Amino acid sequence: MGQALLTSRSANPAADAVWMAETVMQFSPATDSEALKLLRASFPDCPLSLRVAALNLLMRQSRRPVGLPR
């Protein structure tokens, strides 16, 4: 867990996950698998837990019904 703070962008891992998800969305991944590959390639020094949190955010966002507020 100590590594998360050393390699994170801020002291808030949740904010880091949001930032990572936003960064990956710039590439418009077609699948969850592609998003995970982009997370691995874009953030190789970030802990797996942060990449999984970012992927979770992406997956939730992609499954939100159209027309509902964010």
Number of C-alpha atoms within 10 A of each C-alpha: 7 7 10 19 14 13 13 18 15 12 12 11 17 14 15 20 23 18 14 24 23 14 15 22 14 8 11 10 15 9 11 14 11 14 22 19 14 21 22 16 10 14 17 11 13 20 18 14 13 21 23 15 18 27 23 17 17 22 15 10 12 12 8 11 8 7 6 6 6 5
